[in-house]
Amino acid sequence: MEKIILGLPKGSLQEATFLMMKRAGFSIRAGSRSYMPTVDDDKIEARLIRAQEISHYVELGMLDAGITGYDWIMENGSDVHEVAELIYAKQGLRPVRWVLAVPEDSPVKSVKDLNGKRIATEAVGLTKRYLAANGVEAEVEFSWGATEAKAPELVDAIVELTETGSSLRANKLRIVETVLESTTRLIANRKAWEDEGKRSKIEQISLLLQGALAAERKVMLKMNIPAASRGQITGILPSLHAPTVSPLDDNEWLAIETVIDETIVREIIPQLKQAGAEGIIELPLNKVIP
């Protein structure tokens, strides 16, 4: 099978993507000026490209597959095959939003109030389509950066990407409406997806990435329990299907393990201890494959 060429996002999403790939089992190394990082898999050639451009090059077939945001697929109008949704971003495991924002003291209350006004954004296509869908005619200009600083002196409003809204608040801007909610996607060139060998490799990457993401908020709990308390303790423990229960040399005790959401560990450990569990161990996970 020939290699696949995989586009990885350079910039704000790069560190999170490299970490997710590592947890999926692929170690990536890139120099500060390198656009061709190395991957410890001889069937993958990686390219570091701005997320804004990846879907375009995947559509053209210059990349067999790529990781980019849904927002940039829509912005470019790219005809690609979507392999998987990967919900992670620069600052956490959540979607990001393109929002319409105005200065705190602006009279604008909705997109309808922007008729005849000027808007700055990096996502010109998304913004124009959003305005058209709402019957609004406004001037939309491309922003080369520092978009938050342009209102109100240069423009009346901006459409900007945000995860938490903190940067907007710091620049004394308020969100009026959400233009688009976006998550990271693994996409493939349609011709590459029809190639059996390339498709198999892309599906492998997808499976492992989704497994790494599924493991982000889960842990494994292991413990020894009195056999007489089995029903009580398994009733406390959630699991993917059912806890794994194994006999010990001492017939009066059992070993039990399960995968659970990390957020509930602090709630159930006291209950488990009270029910007789001993030697409770919490272990981090790299991947969970359903």
C-alpha positions as protocol buffer text, in pm:
chain_id: "A"
residue {
  index: 1
  type: MET
  ca { x: 0 y: 0 z: 0 }
}
residue {
  index: 2
  type: GLU
  ca { x: 129 y: 347 z: -86 }
}
residue {
  index: 3
  type: LYS
  ca { x: 156 y: 609 z: 182 }
}
residue {
  index: 4
  type: ILE
  ca { x: -122 y: 847 z: 266 }
}
residue {
  index: 5
  type: ILE
  ca { x: -49 y: 1219 z: 289 }
}
residue {
  index: 6
  type: LEU
  ca { x: -210 y: 1361 z: 602 }
}
residue {
  index: 7
  type: GLY
  ca { x: -264 y: 1731 z: 658 }
}
residue {
  index: 8
  type: LEU
  ca { x: -223 y: 1846 z: 1019 }
}
residue {
  index: 9
  type: PRO
  ca { x: -326 y: 2195 z: 1135 }
}
residue {
  index: 10
  type: LYS
  ca { x: -45 y: 2440 z: 1192 }
}
residue {
  index: 11
  type: GLY
  ca { x: -108 y: 2711 z: 1449 }
}
residue {
  index: 12
  type: SER
  ca { x: -350 y: 2724 z: 1740 }
}
residue {
  index: 13
  type: LEU
  ca { x: -477 y: 2366 z: 1698 }
}
residue {
  index: 14
  type: GLN
  ca { x: -133 y: 2213 z: 1637 }
}
residue {
  index: 15
  type: GLU
  ca { x: -34 y: 2131 z: 1995 }
}
residue {
  index: 16
  type: ALA
  ca { x: -371 y: 1975 z: 2079 }
}
residue {
  index: 17
  type: THR
  ca { x: -363 y: 1771 z: 1757 }
}
residue {
  index: 18
  type: PHE
  ca { x: -10 y: 1642 z: 1816 }
}
residue {
  index: 19
  type: LEU
  ca { x: -108 y: 1540 z: 2170 }
}
residue {
  index: 20
  type: MET
  ca { x: -421 y: 1363 z: 2047 }
}
residue {
  index: 21
  type: MET
  ca { x: -223 y: 1182 z: 1777 }
}
residue {
  index: 22
  type: LYS
  ca { x: 30 y: 1072 z: 2039 }
}
residue {
  index: 23
  type: ARG
  ca { x: -245 y: 931 z: 2258 }
}
residue {
  index: 24
  type: ALA
  ca { x: -381 y: 755 z: 1952 }
}
residue {
  index: 25
  type: GLY
  ca { x: -40 y: 589 z: 1910 }
}
residue {
  index: 26
  type: PHE
  ca { x: 132 y: 812 z: 1653 }
}
residue {
  index: 27
  type: SER
  ca { x: 439 y: 1006 z: 1763 }
}
residue {
  index: 28
  type: ILE
  ca { x: 494 y: 1322 z: 1555 }
}
residue {
  index: 29
  type: ARG
  ca { x: 805 y: 1536 z: 1554 }
}
residue {
  index: 30
  type: ALA
  ca { x: 833 y: 1875 z: 1386 }
}
residue {
  index: 31
  type: GLY
  ca { x: 1099 y: 2143 z: 1391 }
}
residue {
  index: 32
  type: SER
  ca { x: 998 y: 2504 z: 1449 }
}
residue {
  index: 33
  type: ARG
  ca { x: 1035 y: 2582 z: 1077 }
}
residue {
  index: 34
  type: SER
  ca { x: 941 y: 2243 z: 933 }
}
residue {
  index: 35
  type: TYR
  ca { x: 626 y: 2188 z: 729 }
}
residue {
  index: 36
  type: MET
  ca { x: 700 y: 1816 z: 690 }
}
residue {
  index: 37
  type: PRO
  ca { x: 691 y: 1658 z: 1037 }
}
residue {
  index: 38
  type: THR
  ca { x: 797 y: 1298 z: 1082 }
}
residue {
  index: 39
  type: VAL
  ca { x: 554 y: 1029 z: 1198 }
}
residue {
  index: 40
  type: ASP
  ca { x: 662 y: 695 z: 1344 }
}
residue {
  index: 41
  type: ASP
  ca { x: 447 y: 516 z: 1090 }
}
residue {
  index: 42
  type: ASP
  ca { x: 597 y: 447 z: 747 }
}
residue {
  index: 43
  type: LYS
  ca { x: 250 y: 455 z: 588 }
}
residue {
  index: 44
  type: ILE
  ca { x: 189 y: 821 z: 681 }
}
residue {
  index: 45
  type: GLU
  ca { x: 349 y: 1134 z: 539 }
}
residue {
  index: 46
  type: ALA
  ca { x: 241 y: 1443 z: 731 }
}
residue {
  index: 47
  type: ARG
  ca { x: 218 y: 1803 z: 618 }
}
residue {
  index: 48
  type: LEU
  ca { x: 173 y: 2101 z: 851 }
}
residue {
  index: 49
  type: ILE
  ca { x: -71 y: 2342 z: 689 }
}
residue {
  index: 50
  type: ARG
  ca { x: -295 y: 2619 z: 817 }
}
residue {
  index: 51
  type: ALA
  ca { x: -631 y: 2474 z: 920 }
}
residue {
  index: 52
  type: GLN
  ca { x: -798 y: 2730 z: 691 }
}
residue {
  index: 53
  type: GLU
  ca { x: -640 y: 2562 z: 387 }
}
residue {
  index: 54
  type: ILE
  ca { x: -652 y: 2191 z: 465 }
}
residue {
  index: 55
  type: SER
  ca { x: -999 y: 2114 z: 329 }
}
residue {
  index: 56
  type: HIS
  ca { x: -911 y: 2289 z: 2 }
}
residue {
  index: 57
  type: TYR
  ca { x: -602 y: 2072 z: -53 }
}
residue {
  index: 58
  type: VAL
  ca { x: -788 y: 1757 z: 53 }
}
residue {
  index: 59
  type: GLU
  ca { x: -1056 y: 1833 z: -205 }
}
residue {
  index: 60
  type: LEU
  ca { x: -791 y: 1882 z: -476 }
}
residue {
  index: 61
  type: GLY
  ca { x: -622 y: 1552 z: -382 }
}
residue {
  index: 62
  type: MET
  ca { x: -291 y: 1709 z: -278 }
}
residue {
  index: 63
  type: LEU
  ca { x: -369 y: 1564 z: 65 }
}
residue {
  index: 64
  type: ASP
  ca { x: -535 y: 1225 z: 105 }
}
residue {
  index: 65
  type: ALA
  ca { x: -677 y: 1320 z: 443 }
}
residue {
  index: 66
  type: GLY
  ca { x: -660 y: 1600 z: 694 }
}
residue {
  index: 67
  type: ILE
  ca { x: -767 y: 1730 z: 1032 }
}
residue {
  index: 68
  type: THR
  ca { x: -938 y: 2066 z: 1029 }
}
residue {
  index: 69
  type: GLY
  ca { x: -1240 y: 2251 z: 1159 }
}
residue {
  index: 70
  type: TYR
  ca { x: -1592 y: 2216 z: 1027 }
}
residue {
  index: 71
  type: ASP
  ca { x: -1594 y: 2595 z: 1000 }
}
residue {
  index: 72
  type: TRP
  ca { x: -1317 y: 2597 z: 741 }
}
residue {
  index: 73
  type: ILE
  ca { x: -1479 y: 2318 z: 541 }
}
residue {
  index: 74
  type: MET
  ca { x: -1791 y: 2533 z: 522 }
}
residue {
  index: 75
  type: GLU
  ca { x: -1597 y: 2854 z: 459 }
}
residue {
  index: 76
  type: ASN
  ca { x: -1417 y: 2694 z: 163 }
}
residue {
  index: 77
  type: GLY
  ca { x: -1723 y: 2504 z: 40 }
}
residue {
  index: 78
  type: SER
  ca { x: -1500 y: 2195 z: 10 }
}
residue {
  index: 79
  type: ASP
  ca { x: -1636 y: 1874 z: -140 }
}
residue {
  index: 80
  type: VAL
  ca { x: -1470 y: 1616 z: 87 }
}
residue {
  index: 81
  type: HIS
  ca { x: -1564 y: 1297 z: 268 }
}
residue {
  index: 82
  type: GLU
  ca { x: -1614 y: 1349 z: 640 }
}
residue {
  index: 83
  type: VAL
  ca { x: -1465 y: 1050 z: 821 }
}
residue {
  index: 84
  type: ALA
  ca { x: -1518 y: 1147 z: 1185 }
}
residue {
  index: 85
  type: GLU
  ca { x: -1607 y: 1428 z: 1420 }
}
residue {
  index: 86
  type: LEU
  ca { x: -1333 y: 1482 z: 1678 }
}
residue {
  index: 87
  type: ILE
  ca { x: -1456 y: 1708 z: 1956 }
}
residue {
  index: 88
  type: TYR
  ca { x: -1146 y: 1885 z: 2082 }
}
residue {
  index: 89
  type: ALA
  ca { x: -1007 y: 2236 z: 2048 }
}
residue {
  index: 90
  type: LYS
  ca { x: -712 y: 2448 z: 2156 }
}
residue {
  index: 91
  type: GLN
  ca { x: -833 y: 2484 z: 2514 }
}
residue {
  index: 92
  type: GLY
  ca { x: -1043 y: 2176 z: 2577 }
}
residue {
  index: 93
  type: LEU
  ca { x: -1284 y: 1906 z: 2465 }
}
residue {
  index: 94
  type: ARG
  ca { x: -1565 y: 2126 z: 2340 }
}
residue {
  index: 95
  type: PRO
  ca { x: -1694 y: 2291 z: 2023 }
}
residue {
  index: 96
  type: VAL
  ca { x: -1586 y: 2641 z: 1927 }
}
residue {
  index: 97
  type: ARG
  ca { x: -1817 y: 2916 z: 1801 }
}
residue {
  index: 98
  type: TRP
  ca { x: -1806 y: 3187 z: 1539 }
}
residue {
  index: 99
  type: VAL
  ca { x: -1997 y: 3471 z: 1698 }
}
residue {
  index: 100
  type: LEU
  ca { x: -2125 y: 3810 z: 1595 }
}
residue {
  index: 101
  type: ALA
  ca { x: -1993 y: 4062 z: 1847 }
}
residue {
  index: 102
  type: VAL
  ca { x: -2024 y: 4436 z: 1895 }
}
residue {
  index: 103
  type: PRO
  ca { x: -1888 y: 4692 z: 2144 }
}
residue {
  index: 104
  type: GLU
  ca { x: -2055 y: 4675 z: 2485 }
}
residue {
  index: 105
  type: ASP
  ca { x: -2226 y: 5012 z: 2434 }
}
residue {
  index: 106
  type: SER
  ca { x: -2342 y: 4941 z: 2077 }
}
residue {
  index: 107
  type: PRO
  ca { x: -2717 y: 4976 z: 2011 }
}
residue {
  index: 108
  type: VAL
  ca { x: -2707 y: 4658 z: 1799 }
}
residue {
  index: 109
  type: LYS
  ca { x: -2929 y: 4390 z: 1954 }
}
residue {
  index: 110
  type: SER
  ca { x: -2950 y: 4140 z: 1666 }
}
residue {
  index: 111
  type: VAL
  ca { x: -2806 y: 4075 z: 1323 }
}
residue {
  index: 112
  type: LYS
  ca { x: -3108 y: 4262 z: 1179 }
}
residue {
  index: 113
  type: ASP
  ca { x: -2962 y: 4585 z: 1316 }
}
residue {
  index: 114
  type: LEU
  ca { x: -2655 y: 4560 z: 1092 }
}
residue {
  index: 115
  type: ASN
  ca { x: -2814 y: 4666 z: 764 }
}
residue {
  index: 116
  type: GLY
  ca { x: -2575 y: 4904 z: 591 }
}
residue {
  index: 117
  type: LYS
  ca { x: -2303 y: 4849 z: 853 }
}
residue {
  index: 118
  type: ARG
  ca { x: -1944 y: 4722 z: 822 }
}
residue {
  index: 119
  type: ILE
  ca { x: -1828 y: 4386 z: 964 }
}
residue {
  index: 120
  type: ALA
  ca { x: -1472 y: 4253 z: 991 }
}
residue {
  index: 121
  type: THR
  ca { x: -1395 y: 3880 z: 998 }
}
residue {
  index: 122
  type: GLU
  ca { x: -1158 y: 3611 z: 878 }
}
residue {
  index: 123
  type: ALA
  ca { x: -1458 y: 3397 z: 779 }
}
residue {
  index: 124
  type: VAL
  ca { x: -1597 y: 3614 z: 501 }
}
residue {
  index: 125
  type: GLY
  ca { x: -1795 y: 3339 z: 328 }
}
residue {
  index: 126
  type: LEU
  ca { x: -1960 y: 3217 z: 648 }
}
residue {
  index: 127
  type: THR
  ca { x: -2053 y: 3572 z: 744 }
}
residue {
  index: 128
  type: LYS
  ca { x: -2196 y: 3665 z: 406 }
}
residue {
  index: 129
  type: ARG
  ca { x: -2411 y: 3351 z: 400 }
}
residue {
  index: 130
  type: TYR
  ca { x: -2533 y: 3419 z: 754 }
}
residue {
  index: 131
  type: LEU
  ca { x: -2628 y: 3775 z: 666 }
}
residue {
  index: 132
  type: ALA
  ca { x: -2807 y: 3661 z: 349 }
}
residue {
  index: 133
  type: ALA
  ca { x: -3002 y: 3397 z: 544 }
}
residue {
  index: 134
  type: ASN
  ca { x: -3123 y: 3676 z: 774 }
}
residue {
  index: 135
  type: GLY
  ca { x: -3203 y: 3921 z: 494 }
}
residue {
  index: 136
  type: VAL
  ca { x: -2929 y: 4164 z: 599 }
}
residue {
  index: 137
  type: GLU
  ca { x: -2716 y: 4367 z: 358 }
}
residue {
  index: 138
  type: ALA
  ca { x: -2387 y: 4478 z: 511 }
}
residue {
  index: 139
  type: GLU
  ca { x: -2027 y: 4526 z: 403 }
}
residue {
  index: 140
  type: VAL
  ca { x: -1806 y: 4234 z: 503 }
}
residue {
  index: 141
  type: GLU
  ca { x: -1430 y: 4284 z: 492 }
}
residue {
  index: 142
  type: PHE
  ca { x: -1151 y: 4031 z: 547 }
}
residue {
  index: 143
  type: SER
  ca { x: -957 y: 4080 z: 868 }
}
residue {
  index: 144
  type: TRP
  ca { x: -587 y: 4000 z: 867 }
}
residue {
  index: 145
  type: GLY
  ca { x: -575 y: 3974 z: 1245 }
}
residue {
  index: 146
  type: ALA
  ca { x: -643 y: 4161 z: 1571 }
}
residue {
  index: 147
  type: THR
  ca { x: -1009 y: 4157 z: 1474 }
}
residue {
  index: 148
  type: GLU
  ca { x: -1129 y: 4234 z: 1827 }
}
residue {
  index: 149
  type: ALA
  ca { x: -943 y: 4568 z: 1822 }
}
residue {
  index: 150
  type: LYS
  ca { x: -1123 y: 4697 z: 1511 }
}
residue {
  index: 151
  type: ALA
  ca { x: -1459 y: 4772 z: 1671 }
}
residue {
  index: 152
  type: PRO
  ca { x: -1587 y: 5039 z: 1707 }
}
residue {
  index: 153
  type: GLU
  ca { x: -1331 y: 5267 z: 1538 }
}
residue {
  index: 154
  type: LEU
  ca { x: -1293 y: 5076 z: 1210 }
}
residue {
  index: 155
  type: VAL
  ca { x: -1601 y: 4855 z: 1191 }
}
residue {
  index: 156
  type: ASP
  ca { x: -1944 y: 4830 z: 1352 }
}
residue {
  index: 157
  type: ALA
  ca { x: -1920 y: 4458 z: 1437 }
}
residue {
  index: 158
  type: ILE
  ca { x: -1698 y: 4156 z: 1403 }
}
residue {
  index: 159
  type: VAL
  ca { x: -1750 y: 3785 z: 1348 }
}
residue {
  index: 160
  type: GLU
  ca { x: -1484 y: 3604 z: 1546 }
}
residue {
  index: 161
  type: LEU
  ca { x: -1394 y: 3256 z: 1666 }
}
residue {
  index: 162
  type: THR
  ca { x: -1421 y: 3195 z: 2040 }
}
residue {
  index: 163
  type: GLU
  ca { x: -1400 y: 2908 z: 2287 }
}
residue {
  index: 164
  type: THR
  ca { x: -1467 y: 3083 z: 2615 }
}
residue {
  index: 165
  type: GLY
  ca { x: -1550 y: 3443 z: 2518 }
}
residue {
  index: 166
  type: SER
  ca { x: -1274 y: 3575 z: 2746 }
}
residue {
  index: 167
  type: SER
  ca { x: -1085 y: 3758 z: 2470 }
}
residue {
  index: 168
  type: LEU
  ca { x: -1404 y: 3930 z: 2357 }
}
residue {
  index: 169
  type: ARG
  ca { x: -1485 y: 4040 z: 2710 }
}
residue {
  index: 170
  type: ALA
  ca { x: -1129 y: 4167 z: 2758 }
}
residue {
  index: 171
  type: ASN
  ca { x: -1179 y: 4386 z: 2451 }
}
residue {
  index: 172
  type: LYS
  ca { x: -1512 y: 4515 z: 2584 }
}
residue {
  index: 173
  type: LEU
  ca { x: -1718 y: 4332 z: 2324 }
}
residue {
  index: 174
  type: ARG
  ca { x: -2043 y: 4145 z: 2376 }
}
residue {
  index: 175
  type: ILE
  ca { x: -2178 y: 3852 z: 2180 }
}
residue {
  index: 176
  type: VAL
  ca { x: -2497 y: 3920 z: 1985 }
}
residue {
  index: 177
  type: GLU
  ca { x: -2554 y: 3589 z: 1809 }
}
residue {
  index: 178
  type: THR
  ca { x: -2380 y: 3262 z: 1721 }
}
residue {
  index: 179
  type: VAL
  ca { x: -2308 y: 3235 z: 1350 }
}
residue {
  index: 180
  type: LEU
  ca { x: -2175 y: 2877 z: 1351 }
}
residue {
  index: 181
  type: GLU
  ca { x: -2074 y: 2611 z: 1601 }
}
residue {
  index: 182
  type: SER
  ca { x: -1775 y: 2410 z: 1487 }
}
residue {
  index: 183
  type: THR
  ca { x: -1583 y: 2098 z: 1587 }
}
residue {
  index: 184
  type: THR
  ca { x: -1267 y: 1938 z: 1455 }
}
residue {
  index: 185
  type: ARG
  ca { x: -1315 y: 1686 z: 1174 }
}
residue {
  index: 186
  type: LEU
  ca { x: -1108 y: 1415 z: 1008 }
}
residue {
  index: 187
  type: ILE
  ca { x: -1176 y: 1442 z: 636 }
}
residue {
  index: 188
  type: ALA
  ca { x: -1064 y: 1251 z: 328 }
}
residue {
  index: 189
  type: ASN
  ca { x: -1030 y: 1315 z: -41 }
}
residue {
  index: 190
  type: ARG
  ca { x: -1314 y: 1134 z: -218 }
}
residue {
  index: 191
  type: LYS
  ca { x: -1083 y: 949 z: -459 }
}
residue {
  index: 192
  type: ALA
  ca { x: -852 y: 845 z: -174 }
}
residue {
  index: 193
  type: TRP
  ca { x: -1153 y: 721 z: 21 }
}
residue {
  index: 194
  type: GLU
  ca { x: -1244 y: 493 z: -271 }
}
residue {
  index: 195
  type: ASP
  ca { x: -892 y: 342 z: -267 }
}
residue {
  index: 196
  type: GLU
  ca { x: -912 y: 31 z: -48 }
}
residue {
  index: 197
  type: GLY
  ca { x: -561 y: 62 z: 93 }
}
residue {
  index: 198
  type: LYS
  ca { x: -579 y: 433 z: 170 }
}
residue {
  index: 199
  type: ARG
  ca { x: -927 y: 401 z: 313 }
}
residue {
  index: 200
  type: SER
  ca { x: -811 y: 125 z: 549 }
}
residue {
  index: 201
  type: LYS
  ca { x: -530 y: 345 z: 681 }
}
residue {
  index: 202
  type: ILE
  ca { x: -755 y: 648 z: 723 }
}
residue {
  index: 203
  type: GLU
  ca { x: -1011 y: 434 z: 907 }
}
residue {
  index: 204
  type: GLN
  ca { x: -735 y: 308 z: 1138 }
}
residue {
  index: 205
  type: ILE
  ca { x: -635 y: 666 z: 1223 }
}
residue {
  index: 206
  type: SER
  ca { x: -1002 y: 755 z: 1280 }
}
residue {
  index: 207
  type: LEU
  ca { x: -1064 y: 460 z: 1512 }
}
residue {
  index: 208
  type: LEU
  ca { x: -757 y: 532 z: 1723 }
}
residue {
  index: 209
  type: LEU
  ca { x: -824 y: 907 z: 1743 }
}
residue {
  index: 210
  type: GLN
  ca { x: -1182 y: 846 z: 1853 }
}
residue {
  index: 211
  type: GLY
  ca { x: -1055 y: 596 z: 2108 }
}
residue {
  index: 212
  type: ALA
  ca { x: -809 y: 853 z: 2245 }
}
residue {
  index: 213
  type: LEU
  ca { x: -1083 y: 1113 z: 2272 }
}
residue {
  index: 214
  type: ALA
  ca { x: -1317 y: 868 z: 2443 }
}
residue {
  index: 215
  type: ALA
  ca { x: -1048 y: 802 z: 2702 }
}
residue {
  index: 216
  type: GLU
  ca { x: -991 y: 1170 z: 2782 }
}
residue {
  index: 217
  type: ARG
  ca { x: -1260 y: 1183 z: 3049 }
}
residue {
  index: 218
  type: LYS
  ca { x: -1253 y: 822 z: 3163 }
}
residue {
  index: 219
  type: VAL
  ca { x: -1044 y: 622 z: 3410 }
}
residue {
  index: 220
  type: MET
  ca { x: -1018 y: 262 z: 3518 }
}
residue {
  index: 221
  type: LEU
  ca { x: -1105 y: 171 z: 3876 }
}
residue {
  index: 222
  type: LYS
  ca { x: -970 y: -153 z: 4025 }
}
residue {
  index: 223
  type: MET
  ca { x: -1035 y: -286 z: 4373 }
}
residue {
  index: 224
  type: ASN
  ca { x: -1082 y: -593 z: 4590 }
}
residue {
  index: 225
  type: ILE
  ca { x: -1425 y: -651 z: 4739 }
}
residue {
  index: 226
  type: PRO
  ca { x: -1587 y: -894 z: 4983 }
}
residue {
  index: 227
  type: ALA
  ca { x: -1778 y: -1157 z: 4784 }
}
residue {
  index: 228
  type: ALA
  ca { x: -2077 y: -1095 z: 5007 }
}
residue {
  index: 229
  type: SER
  ca { x: -2086 y: -730 z: 4895 }
}
residue {
  index: 230
  type: ARG
  ca { x: -2075 y: -803 z: 4522 }
}
residue {
  index: 231
  type: GLY
  ca { x: -2432 y: -702 z: 4446 }
}
residue {
  index: 232
  type: GLN
  ca { x: -2411 y: -383 z: 4650 }
}
residue {
  index: 233
  type: ILE
  ca { x: -2081 y: -272 z: 4494 }
}
residue {
  index: 234
  type: THR
  ca { x: -2167 y: -356 z: 4133 }
}
residue {
  index: 235
  type: GLY
  ca { x: -2484 y: -154 z: 4187 }
}
residue {
  index: 236
  type: ILE
  ca { x: -2269 y: 148 z: 4272 }
}
residue {
  index: 237
  type: LEU
  ca { x: -2032 y: 108 z: 3977 }
}
residue {
  index: 238
  type: PRO
  ca { x: -2128 y: 230 z: 3630 }
}
residue {
  index: 239
  type: SER
  ca { x: -1940 y: 74 z: 3338 }
}
residue {
  index: 240
  type: LEU
  ca { x: -1933 y: 52 z: 2959 }
}
residue {
  index: 241
  type: HIS
  ca { x: -2124 y: -277 z: 2977 }
}
residue {
  index: 242
  type: ALA
  ca { x: -2073 y: -445 z: 3314 }
}
residue {
  index: 243
  type: PRO
  ca { x: -1784 y: -449 z: 3562 }
}
residue {
  index: 244
  type: THR
  ca { x: -1525 y: -726 z: 3524 }
}
residue {
  index: 245
  type: VAL
  ca { x: -1533 y: -952 z: 3831 }
}
residue {
  index: 246
  type: SER
  ca { x: -1261 y: -1211 z: 3896 }
}
residue {
  index: 247
  type: PRO
  ca { x: -1215 y: -1460 z: 4183 }
}
residue {
  index: 248
  type: LEU
  ca { x: -918 y: -1434 z: 4420 }
}
residue {
  index: 249
  type: ASP
  ca { x: -737 y: -1719 z: 4598 }
}
residue {
  index: 250
  type: ASP
  ca { x: -938 y: -1626 z: 4903 }
}
residue {
  index: 251
  type: ASN
  ca { x: -1292 y: -1739 z: 4820 }
}
residue {
  index: 252
  type: GLU
  ca { x: -1436 y: -1467 z: 5038 }
}
residue {
  index: 253
  type: TRP
  ca { x: -1290 y: -1192 z: 4816 }
}
residue {
  index: 254
  type: LEU
  ca { x: -1323 y: -1083 z: 4452 }
}
residue {
  index: 255
  type: ALA
  ca { x: -1126 y: -849 z: 4223 }
}
residue {
  index: 256
  type: ILE
  ca { x: -1330 y: -601 z: 4026 }
}
residue {
  index: 257
  type: GLU
  ca { x: -1246 y: -344 z: 3758 }
}
residue {
  index: 258
  type: THR
  ca { x: -1444 y: -104 z: 3545 }
}
residue {
  index: 259
  type: VAL
  ca { x: -1408 y: 201 z: 3316 }
}
residue {
  index: 260
  type: ILE
  ca { x: -1602 y: 506 z: 3433 }
}
residue {
  index: 261
  type: ASP
  ca { x: -1624 y: 883 z: 3382 }
}
residue {
  index: 262
  type: GLU
  ca { x: -1354 y: 1058 z: 3583 }
}
residue {
  index: 263
  type: THR
  ca { x: -1600 y: 1319 z: 3707 }
}
residue {
  index: 264
  type: ILE
  ca { x: -1792 y: 1069 z: 3921 }
}
residue {
  index: 265
  type: VAL
  ca { x: -1491 y: 903 z: 4086 }
}
residue {
  index: 266
  type: ARG
  ca { x: -1489 y: 1144 z: 4380 }
}
residue {
  index: 267
  type: GLU
  ca { x: -1857 y: 1070 z: 4442 }
}
residue {
  index: 268
  type: ILE
  ca { x: -1844 y: 691 z: 4439 }
}
residue {
  index: 269
  type: ILE
  ca { x: -1511 y: 611 z: 4609 }
}
residue {
  index: 270
  type: PRO
  ca { x: -1649 y: 692 z: 4957 }
}
residue {
  index: 271
  type: GLN
  ca { x: -1952 y: 473 z: 4880 }
}
residue {
  index: 272
  type: LEU
  ca { x: -1728 y: 188 z: 4763 }
}
residue {
  index: 273
  type: LYS
  ca { x: -1511 y: 215 z: 5073 }
}
residue {
  index: 274
  type: GLN
  ca { x: -1818 y: 212 z: 5296 }
}
residue {
  index: 275
  type: ALA
  ca { x: -1947 y: -98 z: 5118 }
}
residue {
  index: 276
  type: GLY
  ca { x: -1622 y: -284 z: 5197 }
}
residue {
  index: 277
  type: ALA
  ca { x: -1399 y: -226 z: 4893 }
}
residue {
  index: 278
  type: GLU
  ca { x: -1025 y: -224 z: 4960 }
}
residue {
  index: 279
  type: GLY
  ca { x: -711 y: -143 z: 4760 }
}
residue {
  index: 280
  type: ILE
  ca { x: -900 y: 95 z: 4529 }
}
residue {
  index: 281
  type: ILE
  ca { x: -677 y: 205 z: 4238 }
}
residue {
  index: 282
  type: GLU
  ca { x: -757 y: 474 z: 3980 }
}
residue {
  index: 283
  type: LEU
  ca { x: -568 y: 446 z: 3648 }
}
residue {
  index: 284
  type: PRO
  ca { x: -555 y: 689 z: 3352 }
}
residue {
  index: 285
  type: LEU
  ca { x: -639 y: 558 z: 3004 }
}
residue {
  index: 286
  type: ASN
  ca { x: -492 y: 629 z: 2661 }
}
residue {
  index: 287
  type: LYS
  ca { x: -770 y: 483 z: 2450 }
}
residue {
  index: 288
  type: VAL
  ca { x: -1119 y: 342 z: 2494 }
}
residue {
  index: 289
  type: ILE
  ca { x: -1247 y: 153 z: 2190 }
}
residue {
  index: 290
  type: PRO
  ca { x: -1618 y: 73 z: 2226 }
}
